[in-house]
């Protein structure tokens, strides 16, 4: 909406509501007596003046006032002369100079009337602060609160009330006692005088208008609560209800103060309630706007304002009314200003793009006009009856906004529904066309493969026959899915024709169970068929009955990990009731309501996305209904499901052929037994140098395809779940993991992340198989740590090429680590050789036996360092310790008392460890720890046997390291700056055992390096 249009509408709206208010005031003015007499010197002379029956007037003028005296009438003797005071007004000028806050006094006038006046007269007091008692001719006729000359006996209470004046007297001596403990006191608003009936009529009209507004407000709260229980549970309803509730309280505590007339609150609480109601309206309206326009209401000022309002409410709760009234102008003005600013900002942001925002803008105008008139009435001391229509118009504007939004949303939903229907129709047409286009080449593949199998001239060998049968099996499974797509469309178009005949349910169930036997491989599931041989035949299309049972049993096996699947049949209400019960994962209650809808899948997050379209149960339902039966489900999550359907009985039929339609049964699926399929593939033992590959997929058919594709060039191990694969990885080494992406419970992405916690991307490559090749799927795979991916259906040459590349990479990295470890030991520093030889030469002149011992250890050190076994993954512990002893003997001879050696090795340790693992750590401790100190130190080699592993410690009391250097020690990013000894050892330990070196060090205190070797490796 353009700015010009908004301005025009706003101006017209303001003119309209102002005109309505002025018209209302014109109507009310007819209830007032025009040109009423005035009070002069405390006397109102109504003699020779006709008092109208239906009109009243205000007692304006000069009243007598007796300060600090409580008089009851003319018989009472006053201690001082009265002062003249204007009514209505504040009596503060009378008590000027008096520092006390508690004051009291008596207002008094004389009203002279004709003797002939027979009408009952009355008085209406709008506000006397804050306790009053009314006396006429010395008699108490009404009052509110307890006025007193002593503050202890005084009780504050004030709201509008009326009194009846006793008739018959020519002179009415009216005395009003008033007490006030704080702030403005006295008769601060008009006192209305006139016929009692007119007084009551005006009072009832004012109260009625306030009650009307309260009813309108409460109706909106009722609507909000109703919407909440109908399901629209939004914060918007709560905030809107709170605005309306606070507005209702503010109405009930203003003007006639109906709430206080109904419930006699103490004065302190009455003040607090008024303040809370105003703050509540101001605090919750910005929250309403924020919920209406969340994209425009996200700024901190709303939160700060809410905090300010909460603080103010707490201040009101704990402060006396005197403090509240003293600070009210500052706090209330601040609250109102912030409320207006925040609401304006939100609306100003939203109005640029929201067409219906004009209604909320008009609602704000209506509230603003109401506040403006309230200020005008207060400043000009105007006595005007309660005006409810501004707030009613505000609610109507809010309602109009919501209705417009609702109608716009409804129209948009209708348009989207029509568009979705059109797209759904196009989707069905696309699926039908795609299915037809795929069926021809697919059937061609199946037929050609079948012809090769049946070739008598060039029969395939056993391995080729298994491969061809597997290809046919996969093709038929795909054909089934295409048939489901076609059946859905045919059922929608009602073009399926059933060939009803007498069918033996026993034979159909047996045949279908055999068709699905392949799915039981690897699952501890037992299928029980509990149908008596004498069970009567049913009226059904045999092909469609096979399809129904196949879908139900297929789902039961797919969603059951272990347990039992039962098929039962009973006669119920002259219908056959067939049940398929399982002990699987069950179905949530909310899913049971939609499970028979097209494209709905049970717990799809637990199963592979690629196992079907979610059409099976929908097709079953429609086929059963075409047969004149019904299908239902009973299920408890994690306890299993029971699907049962009914079919009409055939009656007494004899000699029914007990045979399943072979063509249909064959076309659904034929699987070779797993024992034949996997007799060579569970763990294919090939030459030792063949790369080892772990294949993980929950579909046995897919596993078999991969096994056949990769052939005998690899040592293949298969796993049908991630948990099984993790156990295999813990006990064996592999050169490559091939994993499907969509698997139950744990996806291929998560499995890859598990692998990466132990192996780097080069230490164990991962190849993912995915049915989708969209960029987000590929990125997700690489982010999880995969090396490569292959899109299904898998091309044989592509798979072999990628597998070969990744296994070559793995083996290359592995050889690099081994060569690097051997190279480390081979790189004997020249000065080490030179110094050792010098030591041997020196000992030759002074100590021949020591020279011979040193020469033997040096010979052993050189022989072990250049040993070919350094290329192996592990060596015997004794061999490694032999190398370490030789090295330490040489260094001990060279450095003498500067190097002390402690051996703490448990007896009978029979384990293997990575070559050069202890030697590297010992040499590092000697060179960089102990010998860096002038007085040397002690190195401890400790091997401690525990229940499941042997823990190796290399401990020195050398110079140690600070935290910064320690944190960078095993960081591969800075490998070139420190050498590769520790890094190489750490990588090899992690690759073999899943955890590397643990290093603890303190500067000038020494270093402890440890690692663990499992005993079962």
Secondary structure, DSSP 8 states (H G I E B T S, - for coil): --HHHHHHHHHHHHHHHHHHHHHHHHHHHTTB-TT---BBTTEEE-TT----SS-EEE--EEEEEEET----STTS--SS--EEEEESS-GGGTTTT---S-EEEEEEEEEE--TT--S-EEEEES-EESEEEEEETTEEEEEESB--SSGGG-B-----EEEEE-SS-SEEEEEEEEEESSSS-EE-S-EEEEEHHHHHHHHHHHHHHHHHHHHHHHHHHHHHHHHHHTT---HHHHHHHHHHHHHHHHHHTSTT-HHHHHS---HHHHHHHHHHHHHHHHHHHHHHHHHHTTTT--SHHHHHHHHHHHHHHHHHHHS-HHHHHHHHHHHHHHHHHHHHHHHHHHHHHHTTT-TTHHHHHHHHHHHHHHHHHHHHHHHHT-------HHHHHHHHHHHHHHHHHHHHHHHHHHHHHHHHHHHHHHHHHHHHHHHHHHHHHHHHHHHHHHHHHT-SSS---HHHHHHHHHHHHHHHHHHHHHHHHHHHHHHHHT------EEE-HHHHHHHHHHHTGGGGTTSEEEEEEE--TT---EEE-HHHHHHHHHHHHHHHHHT-SEEEEEEEEEEETTEEEEEEEE-SS---HHHHTTTTSTT--TTGGGS-GGG--S-HHHHHHHHHHHTT--EEEEEETTTEEEEEEEEEB--S--S------HHHHHHH-----HHHHTTTTTB----TTS-EEEEE-S-HHHHHHHHHHHTTSSEEEEESSHHHHHHHHHHS--SEEEEESS-SSS-HHHHHHHHHTTS-TTTSEEEEEES---HHHHHHHHHHT-SEEEESS--HHHHHHHHHHHHHHHHHHHHHHHHHHHHHHH---HHHHHHHHHHHHHHHHH-HHHHHHHHHHHHHHHHHHT-GGGGSS-EEHHHHHHHHHHHHHHHHHHHGGGEEEEEEE-SS---EE-TTHHHHHHHHHIIIIITTSTT-EEEEEEEEE-SSEEEEEEEE-SS---HHHHHHTT-GGGHHHH-SHHHHHHHHHHHHHS---EEEEETTTEEEEEEEEETT-
